Amino acid sequence: MKKDIHPQNYRPVLFIDNSNKTEFIIPSTVVSSEKGKAKDGKEYPIYHLEISSASHPFYTGNEKVLDAAGRVEKFRAKQSKKSIKK
């Protein structure tokens, strides 16, 4: 393995999902000045996330399926009403 190609600041970081407060401890090089304690009692640098696999609809199974056919029919109905009025 080549020497001196890996980052020097690779360390465990506490990632917190802001939407549901889920915590992940993952090794990372992300820069963070905030520190805090995790559920395991150890202190880590903290990095806040807006969305993660714990809250994203695709991963949680709460994905909304849009009824494309119904939406198209509603649009066509609106357009036909507008053309009749003119």
Contacts in CASP RR format, 6 or more apart in sequence:
PFRMAT RR
TARGET T0000
AUTHOR 0000-0000-0000
METHOD contacts of the structure
MODEL  1
MKKDIHPQNYRPVLFIDNSNKTEFIIPSTVVSSEKGKAKDGKEYPIYHLE
ISSASHPFYTGNEKVLDAAGRVEKFRAKQSKKSIKK
7 29 0 8 1.000
9 29 0 8 1.000
9 31 0 8 1.000
10 27 0 8 1.000
10 28 0 8 1.000
10 29 0 8 1.000
11 27 0 8 1.000
11 28 0 8 1.000
11 29 0 8 1.000
11 45 0 8 1.000
12 25 0 8 1.000
12 26 0 8 1.000
12 27 0 8 1.000
12 28 0 8 1.000
12 44 0 8 1.000
13 25 0 8 1.000
13 26 0 8 1.000
13 27 0 8 1.000
13 28 0 8 1.000
13 30 0 8 1.000
13 32 0 8 1.000
13 44 0 8 1.000
13 45 0 8 1.000
13 46 0 8 1.000
13 47 0 8 1.000
14 23 0 8 1.000
14 24 0 8 1.000
14 25 0 8 1.000
14 36 0 8 1.000
14 38 0 8 1.000
14 44 0 8 1.000
14 45 0 8 1.000
14 46 0 8 1.000
14 47 0 8 1.000
15 23 0 8 1.000
15 24 0 8 1.000
15 25 0 8 1.000
15 26 0 8 1.000
15 28 0 8 1.000
15 46 0 8 1.000
15 47 0 8 1.000
15 48 0 8 1.000
15 49 0 8 1.000
15 52 0 8 1.000
16 22 0 8 1.000
16 23 0 8 1.000
16 24 0 8 1.000
16 46 0 8 1.000
16 47 0 8 1.000
16 48 0 8 1.000
16 49 0 8 1.000
17 23 0 8 1.000
17 24 0 8 1.000
17 49 0 8 1.000
17 50 0 8 1.000
17 51 0 8 1.000
17 52 0 8 1.000
17 54 0 8 1.000
17 55 0 8 1.000
18 48 0 8 1.000
18 49 0 8 1.000
18 50 0 8 1.000
19 50 0 8 1.000
19 51 0 8 1.000
19 55 0 8 1.000
20 54 0 8 1.000
20 55 0 8 1.000
22 52 0 8 1.000
22 54 0 8 1.000
22 55 0 8 1.000
23 38 0 8 1.000
23 39 0 8 1.000
24 52 0 8 1.000
24 54 0 8 1.000
25 38 0 8 1.000
25 40 0 8 1.000
25 44 0 8 1.000
28 47 0 8 1.000
30 45 0 8 1.000
30 47 0 8 1.000
32 45 0 8 1.000
32 46 0 8 1.000
32 47 0 8 1.000
33 45 0 8 1.000
34 45 0 8 1.000
34 46 0 8 1.000
34 47 0 8 1.000
35 43 0 8 1.000
35 44 0 8 1.000
35 45 0 8 1.000
35 46 0 8 1.000
36 43 0 8 1.000
36 44 0 8 1.000
36 45 0 8 1.000
36 46 0 8 1.000
37 43 0 8 1.000
37 44 0 8 1.000
38 44 0 8 1.000
53 59 0 8 1.000
54 60 0 8 1.000
57 63 0 8 1.000
57 64 0 8 1.000
END
